[in-house]
């Protein structure tokens, strides 16, 4: 059977002692697409990646990666995938060049030295190639990491929070590389805490919450589902209920009040709501308005909408 | 070439490059026994009944054996680094032979040890130690020494893979320096109390020291020694084979299993 899914998992489970990190993960990633696995710290993203890359054995469930069974054919899965973990997964005691040559040799790349130089060049590391990776900045290490995963073209590339903790320039470089890969037909599974990143890169987003996929769909669908976030800052917190009533009427969603900051916010699914109208209506209600804004939804909004709860910061697993 | 041989060779190259990039620990572990030879030989030696020159000649095989036993520490250290750092994930998620990483580590250590022992031998020769047993027996001694080092490294690799962190491995590894103190490496065991003598002579380091002393020429086996010291070559072979047979398969299995 030839599957059109590069990754297809059913009911994957993993426990660490009493922590149930992944509880029934169903993930389907079509070949040649970029799938963004979106979730807060502790949602089980990293454990999911470690399961799908054979680094952990699932307690239950099954999955096929690049057409191979995860549990029964781990060696075949390893030949088909590339992984860049959240921690540095290069040898920090080797230079950039030594790292890439070693991994190229282990991958049986025909000309390891030439291939290593080619990737150093592509990721802007030629100058730093002779220095130990321990002396690299976070962004350089992540680029080296990504280069190491691309020495031979993997069918499926897993990137675990590839841009977390990076400066904007490094972040853009990594994102460009992901777009290039997709154009060449590589399936990419990337985890992220940033909705904006998933929105930019992914064809499909899987929202993960407490070890399960809570929602899947295109970024557009997800955003349409969540809508924009309307927010008003008042001079007097006592007027919050009146402002909340206005927001309730305009958005049809239950507003959230923050008495300390005299702020009220609500998620609005109606695309016709404009800022002038929001301001006019609040002003007409007679509240003393200091600030008002409509902003794109954040990860918190996504979770508020999908799970009815703010993201839970659990023990990172 | 088989996949294991190819990957093992690549991993050996990796370890050798790591040592070349950061030679600090390797140099330190080779300077230590030279310092001890000079310190023990001239300072402590002056208080012993044995003449100074004779004691220094007595010390050199002991220090060689003790340094070989240091493979436990080096092995632990490197294996703990290898399993607790992110690079282990990359190796495990790659189609690489499971035994290649520990095998490469043990093989590279052998190369480093073979080179690193030369300065100690030269200093030994300068302060009065001599090779009296002929070239063949001397080469046999070196071969035994390297075999024992290989075995100790495997023991260290296993312990390092079982350790909870790099720091824990470093602390436990550093404490292994006491092992040669309870052997015949630095002192003759003949005068020790009965039970203490038995303990010291069943220490694998004692068998190796005695084998080296015998093969390089010189001191006869003390009267009434325990079996590994009375038959030091067989004793060294037995200890080494036992350690490798026990530790190498367990270490390879532990590394392959991964899950931290």
Interface residues (C-beta under 8 A of the other chain):
Chain A: X50 X53 X54 X55 X56 X57 X75 X78 X79 X81 X83 X85 X87 X88 X89 X90 X91 X92 X93 X94 X95 X98 X102 X103 X105 X106 X107 X132 X148
Chain B: X7 X10 X13 X14 X17 X18 X21 X22 X85 X86 X87 X89 X90 X91 X92 X93 X94 X95 X96 X258 X259
